[in-house]
Amino acid sequence: MVNVFTKIPVFFREVKIELTKVSWTTRKELFGATWIVILTTAILTAYIGILDFFLSKSVSLVLK
């Protein structure tokens, strides 16, 4: 159990070292990527909604 408590500070030191190696995006890049995700999600939502509507109407016509 004592061994675990000696490893915790080592772990946090290593995490800090690794985080200095990370290439962080700029605020402008982050907002650009966010808008791409939002736009793609909206387009796919509309596409799936329209497809679902037409397929459900087709199935209901066939089953009548």
Stockholm file with secondary structure:
# STOCKHOLM 1.0

chainA/1-64         MVNVFTKIPVFFREVKIELTKVSWTTRKELFGATWIVILTTAILTAYIGILDFFLSKSVSLVLK
#=GR chainA/1-64 SS CHHHHHHHHHHHHHHHHHHHTCCCCCHHHHHHHHHHHHHHHHHHHHHHHHHHHHHHHHHHHHHC
#=GC SS_cons        CHHHHHHHHHHHHHHHHHHHTCCCCCHHHHHHHHHHHHHHHHHHHHHHHHHHHHHHHHHHHHHC
//
